[in-house]
Amino acid sequence: MAQVAMHAQEQVQERHQQHPIRLYLVVWGFLFILSACSYLVDYGGLQGYLRWSLILLFMILKAGLIVAVFMHMAWERLALVYAILLPPLLVLVFVAMMVSESNYTIFTRMAFFGAAQ
């Protein structure tokens, strides 16, 4: 009986994948550096599209690191990764399509109905 319990415990331990603590510390360091860079964009006084582009880039990089390492997506099957990451990407594509269409709609309304006074 004890041998069966010991064997079952060994199987459970084999299934759990342990990642080295160094990996988490390196990712934490990268997150700290990216956060500092995001803060430096504000501190540096950048304005306009450059500021927002850099802030969004740093946010996407941080989110990607968190999803890949802390949510263990880097070690999942490709089908699961697609199931989780593809729908938000498609939503962004559809939002971009709606934004481009909204310009056409507003210009058409202004041409036919005139500008609001």
N, C-alpha and C positions, 0 to 999 in steps of 0.2 A: 504494500500500500504506500509506503514511504517512497519507494522507487518511482511509482507512478506520479506522485505529487511532485517529486524532484524533477522528473522528466517534463512534466507540464510547465513547471516554473522555468526551466531552461528554454523551452520553446517560446514562452512569452518574452523572455529577455532577448532572444534572438530576433524576434519580430520588431522590437522597439529599436529605433535607430537613434543613436546618441551622436550629436554633433559636438565637435570640440568647442570649449568655451572661448577659444581664441577667435573663432568665426564670429561669434556674437559680439565680442569686444571690438573687432575690426569694423563690423557693420555699425555698431554704436558710434565709433570714431568717425566713420564716413557721414553718419547722420548729423553728428555735431558739426563737422566741417561744412556740410551743406546748409545747415541752419545758420551758421556764422556767415556764410556767403550771402544768404538771403537777407540777413540783418545788415550786412555791409552795403547791399544795394540801396536800402533805405537810408543808411547813414551817409553814403556817398552823394546823395542828393540827385540821383538819376531820375529823369522824368519821362513821361510819355510811354510809347510802345516798348522802348528798350527796358524800362523798369519793369513793366508788367510781364514782358517776355521772360526776363531773367527770373523773376519771382515764380512764375508758372513752371519754368524749367526746373528750378530747384525743388518745387513742390512735387512735380511728377517723379523726379529722381528719388526723392525721399520715400514717396509712396511705393515706388517700384522696389526699393530695397526692403521696405517693411513687408510687402506682400511676398516677395521672393524668399526671404530668409525667416522672418518671424512667423509668417503664416505657412511656411514650408511648401510654397508653390514651386520652388526650384526643384524639388524632388518628387513632384507629383507626375502622374501620367499626362501626356500631351492633351488627351481628350478632356481631362478635367480642367486643365489650364484654359483650353479654348472655351469650355462651358462657362467659366467664371469671367474671363477677360474679354471675350468676343462681344457679348451683349452690350456692355458699357461703351465699347469702341464703336459699335454700330449706332448706338444712340447719339454719340457725338457726331458721327457722319450725317445722320438725319437732321440734327440740330443745325449743322453747317448748311445743309441744303435749304432748310427753312429760312435761315438768315439771309441767304442769297436770294431767295424768292421774295422775302419781305421788302427788299429794296425795289424790286420790280413792281410789287403791289403798291407801295407808297408813291412811286413816281407815276404810275398809271392813274391813281386817284388824283394826284395833283394836276395831271394833264387834263383830265376830264372835268373835275369839279373845281379846280382852281385852288390856290393856296389859302389856308385859313388866315383870317384877318383878326 
